[in-house]
């Protein structure tokens, strides 16, 4: 596992954003932010490179935003 400063910072940022989405989804009863936040937390644990983690997390944010606009 790669524990350089870029990886740790990216993991902290994306895991925190994912936790925020998860808490928001749980309190509002909204499925999409709940599932998307959980997926972002899992990505921050599973993916071992900071660039891929950032790309996956950005893609998850875009997909969550798009799905919520569609009414899911």
Phi and psi restraints in degrees (range 20) as a CNS / XPLOR table:
assign (resid 1 and name C) (resid 2 and name N)
       (resid 2 and name CA) (resid 2 and name C) 1.0 -97.8 20.0 2
assign (resid 2 and name N) (resid 2 and name CA)
       (resid 2 and name C) (resid 3 and name N) 1.0 115.6 20.0 2
assign (resid 2 and name C) (resid 3 and name N)
       (resid 3 and name CA) (resid 3 and name C) 1.0 -114.2 20.0 2
assign (resid 3 and name N) (resid 3 and name CA)
       (resid 3 and name C) (resid 4 and name N) 1.0 47.9 20.0 2
assign (resid 3 and name C) (resid 4 and name N)
       (resid 4 and name CA) (resid 4 and name C) 1.0 -80.6 20.0 2
assign (resid 4 and name N) (resid 4 and name CA)
       (resid 4 and name C) (resid 5 and name N) 1.0 172.9 20.0 2
assign (resid 4 and name C) (resid 5 and name N)
       (resid 5 and name CA) (resid 5 and name C) 1.0 -66.8 20.0 2
assign (resid 5 and name N) (resid 5 and name CA)
       (resid 5 and name C) (resid 6 and name N) 1.0 -33.6 20.0 2
assign (resid 5 and name C) (resid 6 and name N)
       (resid 6 and name CA) (resid 6 and name C) 1.0 -64.0 20.0 2
assign (resid 6 and name N) (resid 6 and name CA)
       (resid 6 and name C) (resid 7 and name N) 1.0 -43.6 20.0 2
assign (resid 6 and name C) (resid 7 and name N)
       (resid 7 and name CA) (resid 7 and name C) 1.0 -63.7 20.0 2
assign (resid 7 and name N) (resid 7 and name CA)
       (resid 7 and name C) (resid 8 and name N) 1.0 -46.0 20.0 2
assign (resid 7 and name C) (resid 8 and name N)
       (resid 8 and name CA) (resid 8 and name C) 1.0 -64.3 20.0 2
assign (resid 8 and name N) (resid 8 and name CA)
       (resid 8 and name C) (resid 9 and name N) 1.0 -40.3 20.0 2
assign (resid 8 and name C) (resid 9 and name N)
       (resid 9 and name CA) (resid 9 and name C) 1.0 -66.8 20.0 2
assign (resid 9 and name N) (resid 9 and name CA)
       (resid 9 and name C) (resid 10 and name N) 1.0 -44.2 20.0 2
assign (resid 9 and name C) (resid 10 and name N)
       (resid 10 and name CA) (resid 10 and name C) 1.0 -63.8 20.0 2
assign (resid 10 and name N) (resid 10 and name CA)
       (resid 10 and name C) (resid 11 and name N) 1.0 -40.5 20.0 2
assign (resid 10 and name C) (resid 11 and name N)
       (resid 11 and name CA) (resid 11 and name C) 1.0 -64.2 20.0 2
assign (resid 11 and name N) (resid 11 and name CA)
       (resid 11 and name C) (resid 12 and name N) 1.0 -40.5 20.0 2
assign (resid 11 and name C) (resid 12 and name N)
       (resid 12 and name CA) (resid 12 and name C) 1.0 -63.8 20.0 2
assign (resid 12 and name N) (resid 12 and name CA)
       (resid 12 and name C) (resid 13 and name N) 1.0 -47.2 20.0 2
assign (resid 12 and name C) (resid 13 and name N)
       (resid 13 and name CA) (resid 13 and name C) 1.0 -65.0 20.0 2
assign (resid 13 and name N) (resid 13 and name CA)
       (resid 13 and name C) (resid 14 and name N) 1.0 -54.1 20.0 2
assign (resid 13 and name C) (resid 14 and name N)
       (resid 14 and name CA) (resid 14 and name C) 1.0 -69.8 20.0 2
assign (resid 14 and name N) (resid 14 and name CA)
       (resid 14 and name C) (resid 15 and name N) 1.0 -33.6 20.0 2
assign (resid 14 and name C) (resid 15 and name N)
       (resid 15 and name CA) (resid 15 and name C) 1.0 -66.7 20.0 2
assign (resid 15 and name N) (resid 15 and name CA)
       (resid 15 and name C) (resid 16 and name N) 1.0 -37.5 20.0 2
assign (resid 15 and name C) (resid 16 and name N)
       (resid 16 and name CA) (resid 16 and name C) 1.0 -68.9 20.0 2
assign (resid 16 and name N) (resid 16 and name CA)
       (resid 16 and name C) (resid 17 and name N) 1.0 -41.6 20.0 2
assign (resid 16 and name C) (resid 17 and name N)
       (resid 17 and name CA) (resid 17 and name C) 1.0 -63.9 20.0 2
assign (resid 17 and name N) (resid 17 and name CA)
       (resid 17 and name C) (resid 18 and name N) 1.0 -41.9 20.0 2
assign (resid 17 and name C) (resid 18 and name N)
       (resid 18 and name CA) (resid 18 and name C) 1.0 -62.4 20.0 2
assign (resid 18 and name N) (resid 18 and name CA)
       (resid 18 and name C) (resid 19 and name N) 1.0 -40.6 20.0 2
assign (resid 18 and name C) (resid 19 and name N)
       (resid 19 and name CA) (resid 19 and name C) 1.0 -64.6 20.0 2
assign (resid 19 and name N) (resid 19 and name CA)
       (resid 19 and name C) (resid 20 and name N) 1.0 -38.2 20.0 2
assign (resid 19 and name C) (resid 20 and name N)
       (resid 20 and name CA) (resid 20 and name C) 1.0 -62.9 20.0 2
assign (resid 20 and name N) (resid 20 and name CA)
       (resid 20 and name C) (resid 21 and name N) 1.0 -45.7 20.0 2
assign (resid 20 and name C) (resid 21 and name N)
       (resid 21 and name CA) (resid 21 and name C) 1.0 -60.7 20.0 2
assign (resid 21 and name N) (resid 21 and name CA)
       (resid 21 and name C) (resid 22 and name N) 1.0 -42.4 20.0 2
assign (resid 21 and name C) (resid 22 and name N)
       (resid 22 and name CA) (resid 22 and name C) 1.0 -62.4 20.0 2
assign (resid 22 and name N) (resid 22 and name CA)
       (resid 22 and name C) (resid 23 and name N) 1.0 -46.9 20.0 2
assign (resid 22 and name C) (resid 23 and name N)
       (resid 23 and name CA) (resid 23 and name C) 1.0 -64.8 20.0 2
assign (resid 23 and name N) (resid 23 and name CA)
       (resid 23 and name C) (resid 24 and name N) 1.0 -42.2 20.0 2
assign (resid 23 and name C) (resid 24 and name N)
       (resid 24 and name CA) (resid 24 and name C) 1.0 -60.6 20.0 2
assign (resid 24 and name N) (resid 24 and name CA)
       (resid 24 and name C) (resid 25 and name N) 1.0 -46.9 20.0 2
assign (resid 24 and name C) (resid 25 and name N)
       (resid 25 and name CA) (resid 25 and name C) 1.0 -63.2 20.0 2
assign (resid 25 and name N) (resid 25 and name CA)
       (resid 25 and name C) (resid 26 and name N) 1.0 -37.7 20.0 2
assign (resid 25 and name C) (resid 26 and name N)
       (resid 26 and name CA) (resid 26 and name C) 1.0 -68.4 20.0 2
assign (resid 26 and name N) (resid 26 and name CA)
       (resid 26 and name C) (resid 27 and name N) 1.0 -43.7 20.0 2
assign (resid 26 and name C) (resid 27 and name N)
       (resid 27 and name CA) (resid 27 and name C) 1.0 -71.5 20.0 2
assign (resid 27 and name N) (resid 27 and name CA)
       (resid 27 and name C) (resid 28 and name N) 1.0 -34.2 20.0 2
assign (resid 27 and name C) (resid 28 and name N)
       (resid 28 and name CA) (resid 28 and name C) 1.0 -88.5 20.0 2
assign (resid 28 and name N) (resid 28 and name CA)
       (resid 28 and name C) (resid 29 and name N) 1.0 -11.5 20.0 2
assign (resid 28 and name C) (resid 29 and name N)
       (resid 29 and name CA) (resid 29 and name C) 1.0 72.5 20.0 2
assign (resid 29 and name N) (resid 29 and name CA)
       (resid 29 and name C) (resid 30 and name N) 1.0 26.3 20.0 2
assign (resid 29 and name C) (resid 30 and name N)
       (resid 30 and name CA) (resid 30 and name C) 1.0 -98.9 20.0 2
assign (resid 30 and name N) (resid 30 and name CA)
       (resid 30 and name C) (resid 31 and name N) 1.0 125.6 20.0 2
assign (resid 30 and name C) (resid 31 and name N)
       (resid 31 and name CA) (resid 31 and name C) 1.0 -72.2 20.0 2
assign (resid 31 and name N) (resid 31 and name CA)
       (resid 31 and name C) (resid 32 and name N) 1.0 -42.3 20.0 2
assign (resid 31 and name C) (resid 32 and name N)
       (resid 32 and name CA) (resid 32 and name C) 1.0 -62.9 20.0 2
assign (resid 32 and name N) (resid 32 and name CA)
       (resid 32 and name C) (resid 33 and name N) 1.0 -48.8 20.0 2
assign (resid 32 and name C) (resid 33 and name N)
       (resid 33 and name CA) (resid 33 and name C) 1.0 -65.5 20.0 2
assign (resid 33 and name N) (resid 33 and name CA)
       (resid 33 and name C) (resid 34 and name N) 1.0 -31.9 20.0 2
assign (resid 33 and name C) (resid 34 and name N)
       (resid 34 and name CA) (resid 34 and name C) 1.0 -64.3 20.0 2
assign (resid 34 and name N) (resid 34 and name CA)
       (resid 34 and name C) (resid 35 and name N) 1.0 -49.9 20.0 2
assign (resid 34 and name C) (resid 35 and name N)
       (resid 35 and name CA) (resid 35 and name C) 1.0 -69.7 20.0 2
assign (resid 35 and name N) (resid 35 and name CA)
       (resid 35 and name C) (resid 36 and name N) 1.0 -41.9 20.0 2
assign (resid 35 and name C) (resid 36 and name N)
       (resid 36 and name CA) (resid 36 and name C) 1.0 -64.6 20.0 2
assign (resid 36 and name N) (resid 36 and name CA)
       (resid 36 and name C) (resid 37 and name N) 1.0 -40.5 20.0 2
assign (resid 36 and name C) (resid 37 and name N)
       (resid 37 and name CA) (resid 37 and name C) 1.0 -64.4 20.0 2
assign (resid 37 and name N) (resid 37 and name CA)
       (resid 37 and name C) (resid 38 and name N) 1.0 -40.6 20.0 2
assign (resid 37 and name C) (resid 38 and name N)
       (resid 38 and name CA) (resid 38 and name C) 1.0 -64.1 20.0 2
assign (resid 38 and name N) (resid 38 and name CA)
       (resid 38 and name C) (resid 39 and name N) 1.0 -39.6 20.0 2
assign (resid 38 and name C) (resid 39 and name N)
       (resid 39 and name CA) (resid 39 and name C) 1.0 -64.3 20.0 2
assign (resid 39 and name N) (resid 39 and name CA)
       (resid 39 and name C) (resid 40 and name N) 1.0 -38.5 20.0 2
assign (resid 39 and name C) (resid 40 and name N)
       (resid 40 and name CA) (resid 40 and name C) 1.0 -67.6 20.0 2
assign (resid 40 and name N) (resid 40 and name CA)
       (resid 40 and name C) (resid 41 and name N) 1.0 -37.1 20.0 2
assign (resid 40 and name C) (resid 41 and name N)
       (resid 41 and name CA) (resid 41 and name C) 1.0 -64.6 20.0 2
assign (resid 41 and name N) (resid 41 and name CA)
       (resid 41 and name C) (resid 42 and name N) 1.0 -43.4 20.0 2
assign (resid 41 and name C) (resid 42 and name N)
       (resid 42 and name CA) (resid 42 and name C) 1.0 -64.6 20.0 2
assign (resid 42 and name N) (resid 42 and name CA)
       (resid 42 and name C) (resid 43 and name N) 1.0 -41.5 20.0 2
assign (resid 42 and name C) (resid 43 and name N)
       (resid 43 and name CA) (resid 43 and name C) 1.0 -61.2 20.0 2
assign (resid 43 and name N) (resid 43 and name CA)
       (resid 43 and name C) (resid 44 and name N) 1.0 -39.4 20.0 2
assign (resid 43 and name C) (resid 44 and name N)
       (resid 44 and name CA) (resid 44 and name C) 1.0 -68.3 20.0 2
assign (resid 44 and name N) (resid 44 and name CA)
       (resid 44 and name C) (resid 45 and name N) 1.0 -19.6 20.0 2
assign (resid 44 and name C) (resid 45 and name N)
       (resid 45 and name CA) (resid 45 and name C) 1.0 -92.2 20.0 2
assign (resid 45 and name N) (resid 45 and name CA)
       (resid 45 and name C) (resid 46 and name N) 1.0 -34.5 20.0 2
assign (resid 45 and name C) (resid 46 and name N)
       (resid 46 and name CA) (resid 46 and name C) 1.0 -88.7 20.0 2
assign (resid 46 and name N) (resid 46 and name CA)
       (resid 46 and name C) (resid 47 and name N) 1.0 -43.7 20.0 2
assign (resid 46 and name C) (resid 47 and name N)
       (resid 47 and name CA) (resid 47 and name C) 1.0 -75.6 20.0 2
assign (resid 47 and name N) (resid 47 and name CA)
       (resid 47 and name C) (resid 48 and name N) 1.0 133.5 20.0 2
assign (resid 47 and name C) (resid 48 and name N)
       (resid 48 and name CA) (resid 48 and name C) 1.0 -98.9 20.0 2
assign (resid 48 and name N) (resid 48 and name CA)
       (resid 48 and name C) (resid 49 and name N) 1.0 -3.8 20.0 2
assign (resid 48 and name C) (resid 49 and name N)
       (resid 49 and name CA) (resid 49 and name C) 1.0 -114.8 20.0 2
assign (resid 49 and name N) (resid 49 and name CA)
       (resid 49 and name C) (resid 50 and name N) 1.0 140.2 20.0 2
assign (resid 49 and name C) (resid 50 and name N)
       (resid 50 and name CA) (resid 50 and name C) 1.0 -68.3 20.0 2
assign (resid 50 and name N) (resid 50 and name CA)
       (resid 50 and name C) (resid 51 and name N) 1.0 -33.3 20.0 2
assign (resid 50 and name C) (resid 51 and name N)
       (resid 51 and name CA) (resid 51 and name C) 1.0 -70.0 20.0 2
assign (resid 51 and name N) (resid 51 and name CA)
       (resid 51 and name C) (resid 52 and name N) 1.0 -46.8 20.0 2
assign (resid 51 and name C) (resid 52 and name N)
       (resid 52 and name CA) (resid 52 and name C) 1.0 -65.0 20.0 2
assign (resid 52 and name N) (resid 52 and name CA)
       (resid 52 and name C) (resid 53 and name N) 1.0 -38.1 20.0 2
assign (resid 52 and name C) (resid 53 and name N)
       (resid 53 and name CA) (resid 53 and name C) 1.0 -61.6 20.0 2
assign (resid 53 and name N) (resid 53 and name CA)
       (resid 53 and name C) (resid 54 and name N) 1.0 -43.4 20.0 2
assign (resid 53 and name C) (resid 54 and name N)
       (resid 54 and name CA) (resid 54 and name C) 1.0 -66.1 20.0 2
assign (resid 54 and name N) (resid 54 and name CA)
       (resid 54 and name C) (resid 55 and name N) 1.0 -41.7 20.0 2
assign (resid 54 and name C) (resid 55 and name N)
       (resid 55 and name CA) (resid 55 and name C) 1.0 -65.1 20.0 2
assign (resid 55 and name N) (resid 55 and name CA)
       (resid 55 and name C) (resid 56 and name N) 1.0 -44.2 20.0 2
assign (resid 55 and name C) (resid 56 and name N)
       (resid 56 and name CA) (resid 56 and name C) 1.0 -62.4 20.0 2
assign (resid 56 and name N) (resid 56 and name CA)
       (resid 56 and name C) (resid 57 and name N) 1.0 -42.7 20.0 2
assign (resid 56 and name C) (resid 57 and name N)
       (resid 57 and name CA) (resid 57 and name C) 1.0 -67.9 20.0 2
assign (resid 57 and name N) (resid 57 and name CA)
       (resid 57 and name C) (resid 58 and name N) 1.0 -41.1 20.0 2
assign (resid 57 and name C) (resid 58 and name N)
       (resid 58 and name CA) (resid 58 and name C) 1.0 -62.7 20.0 2
assign (resid 58 and name N) (resid 58 and name CA)
       (resid 58 and name C) (resid 59 and name N) 1.0 -41.7 20.0 2
assign (resid 58 and name C) (resid 59 and name N)
       (resid 59 and name CA) (resid 59 and name C) 1.0 -62.5 20.0 2
assign (resid 59 and name N) (resid 59 and name CA)
       (resid 59 and name C) (resid 60 and name N) 1.0 -40.4 20.0 2
assign (resid 59 and name C) (resid 60 and name N)
       (resid 60 and name CA) (resid 60 and name C) 1.0 -63.8 20.0 2
assign (resid 60 and name N) (resid 60 and name CA)
       (resid 60 and name C) (resid 61 and name N) 1.0 -40.5 20.0 2
assign (resid 60 and name C) (resid 61 and name N)
       (resid 61 and name CA) (resid 61 and name C) 1.0 -63.7 20.0 2
assign (resid 61 and name N) (resid 61 and name CA)
       (resid 61 and name C) (resid 62 and name N) 1.0 -43.3 20.0 2
assign (resid 61 and name C) (resid 62 and name N)
       (resid 62 and name CA) (resid 62 and name C) 1.0 -64.4 20.0 2
assign (resid 62 and name N) (resid 62 and name CA)
       (resid 62 and name C) (resid 63 and name N) 1.0 -44.6 20.0 2
assign (resid 62 and name C) (resid 63 and name N)
       (resid 63 and name CA) (resid 63 and name C) 1.0 -64.9 20.0 2
assign (resid 63 and name N) (resid 63 and name CA)
       (resid 63 and name C) (resid 64 and name N) 1.0 -41.9 20.0 2
assign (resid 63 and name C) (resid 64 and name N)
       (resid 64 and name CA) (resid 64 and name C) 1.0 -62.6 20.0 2
assign (resid 64 and name N) (resid 64 and name CA)
       (resid 64 and name C) (resid 65 and name N) 1.0 -43.4 20.0 2
assign (resid 64 and name C) (resid 65 and name N)
       (resid 65 and name CA) (resid 65 and name C) 1.0 -63.4 20.0 2
assign (resid 65 and name N) (resid 65 and name CA)
       (resid 65 and name C) (resid 66 and name N) 1.0 -43.3 20.0 2
assign (resid 65 and name C) (resid 66 and name N)
       (resid 66 and name CA) (resid 66 and name C) 1.0 -65.1 20.0 2
assign (resid 66 and name N) (resid 66 and name CA)
       (resid 66 and name C) (resid 67 and name N) 1.0 -43.6 20.0 2
assign (resid 66 and name C) (resid 67 and name N)
       (resid 67 and name CA) (resid 67 and name C) 1.0 -66.7 20.0 2
assign (resid 67 and name N) (resid 67 and name CA)
       (resid 67 and name C) (resid 68 and name N) 1.0 -38.2 20.0 2
assign (resid 67 and name C) (resid 68 and name N)
       (resid 68 and name CA) (resid 68 and name C) 1.0 -68.5 20.0 2
assign (resid 68 and name N) (resid 68 and name CA)
       (resid 68 and name C) (resid 69 and name N) 1.0 -33.0 20.0 2
assign (resid 68 and name C) (resid 69 and name N)
       (resid 69 and name CA) (resid 69 and name C) 1.0 -66.8 20.0 2
assign (resid 69 and name N) (resid 69 and name CA)
       (resid 69 and name C) (resid 70 and name N) 1.0 -31.2 20.0 2
assign (resid 69 and name C) (resid 70 and name N)
       (resid 70 and name CA) (resid 70 and name C) 1.0 -77.7 20.0 2
assign (resid 70 and name N) (resid 70 and name CA)
       (resid 70 and name C) (resid 71 and name N) 1.0 -10.6 20.0 2
assign (resid 70 and name C) (resid 71 and name N)
       (resid 71 and name CA) (resid 71 and name C) 1.0 104.8 20.0 2
assign (resid 71 and name N) (resid 71 and name CA)
       (resid 71 and name C) (resid 72 and name N) 1.0 12.3 20.0 2
